[in-house]
Each structure stands twice: as structure tokens, then as C-alpha cells.
Amino acid sequence: MTNRSPQTGDRAREITRGFLRDAEPNASEADVDAVLLGVSELVSNAVRHAGGVTDFRLDSREGGVLVEVSDASVRRPRTVQINPSVPGGFGWLLVRELATDVTVTLRPGEGKTIRASFPLRTAA
């Protein structure tokens, strides 16, 4: 498990890449890319919409990795109507598509934690 609070998607990907290299060195490239994209979106959304990351955890699980991103906002993420002429709006949708399980836990007076489980299969 790793526990840091990156404040950029780039830094979160860097931490996650190192974690996955150590924890799951034989994971398929496609699965690693999906985890990195999900992490980047979760952290970027926390920074952009919820005042920043207050906690960031990665935990190796049987067949995958659990990503936890906490922030100080008690507002649930929301899916917005996608407008091709306006950038953004895809992050939450991507996380929900790439992860096998996503939960949002509200902590009144403290914020929320989003937990997303991503599969990691062995490369062929």
C-alpha cells in the first residue's frame, strides 16, 4: 500500500507506475494504462472540483489494484452531458467504465473518498 497526496495527475501517475512496477510487474500494458488513466482522472477531478487531494492510497488486491482518492468536498461526482465542442466532462465516465467497482463514501464535515478497483491481468 502506498499513501501520499499527489496534487497533479502527472504526479499521481508517477506514483502509481512505480507501485504497479513493484506490486504487479507482469501486469498487461493495457491494464496498467487503464489504472494510470483512472488515477489521473480521479486526482485531476479532486484538484479541479473538490479543493485538492487529502489522501491517496493504492493497495494490491487479488487480480487487481484498489485506488482510493479522498478530498475535502462532500459533493458526489456527477456525470455531465457530453458536449463534443466543449473540452472535459469525460473523467467520471471513464473511471466508471475502466474500473470493475467504484464506490463513493461521504464523510460529513470531512469530505469524501472514492474507491475504484481495477483489474490487472498477467501479460500474455
Disulfide bonds with the S-S distance in Angstrom:
none
